[in-house]
């Protein structure tokens, strides 16, 4: 696995709402077979310091990226 993305990583400033929405869709699809569900996770359309906010519990968007990478890595094995 690559190094985890931190909550203040500059790459998060480039994320658009449609991109993050697509990542959330992927999270839902990958999580279904594992019994992991985040039905309330969604992009809320606001930004702070150039970073898009996602309603994903109390977690930053970087958690979404890191969780998806772990799920992808597990699927490759």
C-alpha positions in Angstrom: 0.0 0.0 0.0 1.2 3.5 -0.7 1.5 5.9 2.3 -1.9 6.9 3.6 -3.3 10.3 2.6 -3.4 12.7 5.5 -6.5 14.9 6.1 -4.5 18.0 5.0 -2.9 16.5 1.9 -2.9 18.9 -1.0 -4.5 16.3 -3.4 -7.8 16.7 -1.5 -8.0 20.3 -2.8 -8.4 19.0 -6.3 -11.4 16.7 -5.5 -14.6 17.7 -7.2 -18.1 16.8 -5.9 -18.8 14.4 -8.8 -15.4 12.6 -8.2 -16.1 12.2 -4.5 -19.6 11.0 -5.2 -18.2 8.4 -7.6 -15.8 7.3 -4.8 -18.6 7.0 -2.4 -20.5 4.9 -4.9 -17.5 2.6 -5.2 -17.2 2.4 -1.4 -20.9 1.3 -1.2 -20.4 -1.3 -3.9 -17.1 -2.7 -2.5 -18.6 -2.7 1.0 -21.8 -4.6 0.3 -20.2 -8.1 0.0 -18.3 -7.4 3.3 -21.4 -6.2 5.1 -20.0 -2.7 5.4 -22.6 0.0 4.7 -22.4 3.8 4.8 -25.8 4.7 3.6 -25.6 8.2 5.1 -22.2 9.1 3.5 -22.6 11.9 1.0 -20.9 15.0 -0.4 -22.3 18.0 1.4 -21.1 20.6 -1.2 -19.1 22.8 1.1 -15.4 23.3 1.3 -13.0 24.4 4.1 -9.6 25.8 3.0 -10.2 24.4 -0.5 -11.0 20.9 0.7 -14.4 19.3 -0.2 -16.4 18.1 2.8 -18.1 14.8 2.9 -20.6 13.7 5.5 -18.9 10.4 6.5 -19.3 10.4 10.2 -16.6 12.4 11.8 -14.0 11.3 9.4 -12.2 13.5 6.8 -12.3 12.7 3.1 -8.8 11.3 3.4 -10.4 8.4 5.3 -12.5 7.6 2.3 -9.5 7.5 0.0 -7.5 5.3 2.5 -10.4 2.9 3.2 -11.0 2.5 -0.6 -7.3 1.7 -1.1 -7.4 -0.9 1.6 -10.5 -2.5 0.0 -8.9 -2.4 -3.5 -5.7 -3.9 -2.1 -7.6 -6.7 -0.4 -9.5 -7.5 -3.6 -6.2 -7.8 -5.6 -5.0 -10.6 -3.2 
